[in-house]
Amino acid sequence: MKKILFLCTGNSCRSQMAEGFCRKYWGAEFEVYSAGTKKHGMNLRAIRVMKEVGVDLTTHASKTLDELPEVRFDYVVTVCDAAKESCPYFPGGKVVHVGFQDPPALTRDMVTEEEILPVYRRVRDEIEAAIKNLKVYL
């Protein structure tokens, strides 16, 4: 089974969403991981909007690359520009970039959930569309 890693800065939102969707759509073909260059903790809004589409992230945990088991990845997908810029070398693995906007940054100045959640849902839906077409990138 091919191994795929979704890499982001904090492993709290975008990479977690990508991992969840990849498990849903490609779990029979890929062993799926996510990690961050730093650890920011799980984003509760990401968990909430993923639950709305039937993907449970409540058992996920934010982690860094150092916390992953020793795995040789076939594919590494960076989902944010910062991770792309600081992506470490993965011997033998193909590194591709499929970037998405950062919901926490986009909503930083917003106050109500009625303003914030649509932003999370939009990015979630963009990630889902990309994961459904994952083989285009690989």
Helices and strands as residue ranges (DSSP letters): E 2-8, H 14-26, E 30-36, H 44-52, G 65-67, E 75-78, H 81-86, E 94-97, H 103-106, H 113-132, H 134-137
